[in-house]
Amino acid sequence: MFILKKIIPLFISPVPLCLELLIAGLILLLFTRRQKTGKLIISIGVILFAIMSFTPIPDLLIKPLERKYPPLYVKTSDTNMDDISSIKWIVVLGGGHVPDPNTPISSQISGATLVRLTEAVRLYKKIPGSKLILSEGKVFNPVAGAETMAKVARAIGINQEDLVLESESMDTDDEARLIKPIVGEDKFILVTSAAHMPRSMALFKKKGMNPIPAPTDHCYKNIKPTHPSDFFPNPGGLIKTETALHEYLGIIWSKLMGDI
């Protein structure tokens, strides 16, 4: 089931999906008499590629995910915010790693993981006595992502005694299940990418946990200067679309499995 869950999104991500349509259309054009159908399928592939890489469309897809939870600021004097000065645990969900010894340790975790860890360290330094729970298993790697994150954390000055590693999980639902025995019923700060936060919060809450969201790694920016690339298909748009589709599919899957 785990392998199936990982494989299905690969076929319906923007680039593979468009390539599949183009290949199917070409096969019909070259090897069958269904010329109109082939041309139609190719046209759909090209149009989808343009739509999914044109900035306004990806922004519409990802904005509802990323703006569901606001950033977390440590302002205990603000009566409209929870007092998080007594929070003990800051949970960081991993977002991928490649433990290549020929690269610096900061390059062995994905960009998303690096941003998540940076945000967690920011909060850690503002909350005396807090500890970081670094969560990510091996998945398809020989080394657990939590171990690689811990190396980065130590390299930037975090004490080993303030690091707790969860290195057995295979996905977000696993992370929630394995972190629960550590945090119990205590409130804790949950750090992950903004688009990933709605699904993560739902999974953790379903297990009776009390996470406080601290989203980071935002793709959608509300105020930005208009760039010429915004008016043309671009790689950044494809990345946003892929991220959004991955999360929407993850939410659907989790609901079907009864995890949220």
C-alpha positions in Angstrom: 0.0 0.0 0.0 2.9 2.4 0.9 4.6 1.8 -2.5 1.3 2.3 -4.3 0.7 5.6 -2.5 4.1 6.8 -3.6 3.8 5.6 -7.2 0.3 6.9 -8.1 1.3 10.6 -7.7 4.2 10.1 -10.1 1.9 9.4 -12.9 -0.5 12.4 -12.3 2.1 15.0 -11.5 2.1 17.9 -14.0 5.1 16.9 -16.2 4.5 13.1 -16.3 0.7 13.6 -16.9 1.3 16.0 -19.9 4.0 13.7 -21.3 1.6 10.7 -21.0 -1.0 12.6 -23.0 1.5 13.7 -25.6 2.8 10.2 -26.1 -0.7 8.7 -26.2 -1.6 11.3 -28.8 1.5 10.6 -30.9 0.8 6.9 -30.8 -2.7 7.5 -32.2 -1.4 9.8 -34.9 1.5 7.6 -36.0 0.0 4.1 -35.7 -3.8 4.3 -36.0 -6.4 6.1 -38.1 -7.7 8.0 -35.1 -6.1 11.2 -36.2 -8.7 13.6 -34.7 -8.5 11.8 -31.3 -4.7 11.9 -31.4 -4.7 15.6 -32.2 -7.2 16.3 -29.4 -5.2 14.4 -26.8 -2.0 16.2 -27.8 -3.9 19.5 -27.6 -5.1 18.7 -24.2 -1.6 17.8 -23.0 -0.2 21.1 -24.3 -3.0 23.2 -22.8 -2.7 21.5 -19.5 1.0 22.1 -19.4 0.5 25.8 -20.1 -2.2 26.1 -17.5 -0.3 24.3 -14.8 2.8 26.3 -15.3 1.1 29.8 -15.7 1.6 31.4 -12.3 -2.0 32.6 -11.6 -3.4 29.1 -11.8 -0.9 27.4 -9.5 -1.4 30.3 -7.1 -5.1 29.6 -7.0 -4.4 26.0 -6.2 -1.9 26.4 -3.5 -3.2 29.5 -1.7 -6.0 27.8 0.2 -3.6 25.3 1.5 -0.9 27.7 2.6 -3.1 30.4 4.0 -5.2 28.1 6.3 -2.8 28.7 9.2 -0.9 31.9 9.8 2.8 32.0 10.7 3.6 31.5 14.4 5.2 34.5 16.2 6.3 34.3 19.8 4.5 37.3 21.4 3.3 36.2 24.8 2.0 39.6 25.6 -0.6 39.4 22.8 -3.8 38.2 24.6 -5.2 36.9 21.2 -2.4 34.3 21.0 -1.7 31.2 23.0 1.1 31.6 25.5 3.7 29.3 24.0 6.5 30.3 26.3 6.1 27.1 28.2 6.0 24.8 25.2 8.5 22.0 25.6 8.4 20.3 22.2 9.0 21.7 18.7 8.3 19.0 16.1 10.0 19.3 12.7 8.6 17.1 9.9 11.2 16.1 7.3 10.7 16.9 3.7 13.3 14.7 2.0 17.0 14.1 2.1 19.9 12.7 0.0 22.8 11.7 2.3 25.6 12.2 -0.2 28.9 12.3 1.7 30.5 14.3 -1.2 28.3 17.3 -0.4 28.2 19.6 2.6 25.7 18.5 5.3 23.5 21.5 4.4 23.1 20.1 0.9 22.1 16.6 2.1 18.6 17.7 3.2 16.0 19.1 0.7 15.3 22.8 0.4 12.0 22.2 2.1 13.6 20.4 5.1 16.2 23.1 5.4 13.6 25.9 5.6 11.5 23.8 8.1 14.6 23.3 10.3 15.5 26.9 10.2 12.0 28.0 11.3 12.1 25.4 14.1 15.5 26.7 15.3 14.1 30.3 15.3 11.3 29.2 17.6 13.7 27.1 19.7 15.9 30.1 20.4 12.8 32.1 21.5 11.5 29.4 23.9 13.9 28.6 26.7 13.9 25.0 27.7 12.3 23.7 24.5 13.5 20.7 22.6 13.5 19.8 18.9 11.9 16.5 17.7 13.3 15.8 14.3 11.1 13.4 12.4 11.8 11.5 9.2 12.6 7.8 8.5 14.8 6.3 5.8 12.0 5.8 3.3 14.2 5.1 0.2 17.5 6.1 1.7 20.1 4.2 3.7 20.2 6.9 6.4 17.1 8.3 8.2 16.2 11.8 7.5 16.1 12.6 11.2 19.7 11.7 11.6 20.7 14.0 8.7 18.6 16.8 10.1 20.3 16.3 13.5 23.7 16.7 11.9 22.6 20.0 10.4 21.2 21.2 13.7 24.4 20.4 15.6 26.4 22.1 12.9 24.5 25.4 13.5 24.9 25.2 17.3 22.0 23.2 18.7 22.9 21.1 21.7 22.7 17.3 21.3 20.7 17.1 24.5 18.0 19.3 23.0 17.5 17.0 20.0 15.1 14.0 20.0 15.0 11.9 16.8 12.1 10.0 15.3 13.7 7.9 12.6 11.3 5.1 11.8 8.4 6.9 10.0 7.6 6.3 6.3 5.0 9.1 5.9 3.1 11.8 7.8 0.6 9.5 9.4 3.5 7.4 10.6 5.1 10.5 12.1 2.0 11.4 14.0 1.7 7.8 15.4 5.4 7.6 16.4 5.6 11.1 17.9 2.5 10.7 20.1 4.3 8.6 22.7 6.9 11.3 23.0 4.7 14.3 23.5 1.6 12.6 25.0 -1.2 15.1 25.5 1.0 18.1 25.8 0.7 21.0 23.4 3.6 21.2 20.9 4.6 23.3 18.0 4.4 21.6 14.6 6.7 22.9 11.9 6.3 21.9 8.3 5.8 23.5 4.9 2.7 25.7 4.7 1.1 23.6 1.9 1.7 20.4 4.0 0.3 21.9 7.2 -3.5 21.3 6.7 -3.0 17.6 6.1 -0.4 17.3 8.9 -2.7 19.1 11.4 -5.6 16.8 10.5 -3.5 13.7 10.9 -2.1 14.7 14.3 -5.4 15.9 15.6 -7.1 12.6 14.6 -4.7 10.8 16.9 -5.8 13.0 19.8 -2.8 15.2 19.8 -2.6 19.0 20.4 -0.4 20.6 17.7 0.2 24.4 17.4 0.8 25.1 13.7 4.0 26.9 12.6 3.9 26.9 8.8 6.9 27.9 6.8 8.4 27.3 3.3 5.6 29.3 1.6 5.3 29.1 -2.2 2.5 31.6 -2.5 3.4 35.3 -1.8 0.6 37.7 -1.3 2.7 40.9 -2.0 5.4 40.7 -4.7 6.6 42.7 -7.6 5.2 41.5 -10.9 7.9 39.6 -12.8 7.7 39.0 -16.6 7.9 35.3 -16.0 4.5 35.5 -14.3 2.9 36.1 -17.7 4.5 33.0 -19.3 4.6 29.3 -18.4 7.5 28.8 -16.0 9.1 26.0 -13.9 8.1 27.7 -10.6 4.4 27.4 -11.6 4.9 23.7 -12.3 6.5 23.2 -8.8 3.5 25.0 -7.1 1.0 22.9 -9.1 2.8 19.7 -8.2 3.0 20.6 -4.6 -0.7 21.5 -4.4 -1.9 18.4 -6.3 0.3 16.2 -4.0 -1.4 17.7 -0.9 -4.9 17.5 -2.3 -4.3 13.9 -3.3 -2.8 13.2 0.2 -5.9 14.6 1.9 -8.2 12.5 -0.3 -6.2 9.4 0.4 -6.1 10.0 4.1 -9.9 10.5 4.2 -10.4 7.3 2.2 -8.1 5.4 4.7 -10.0 7.0 7.7 -6.8 8.7 8.9 -8.4 12.1 9.0 
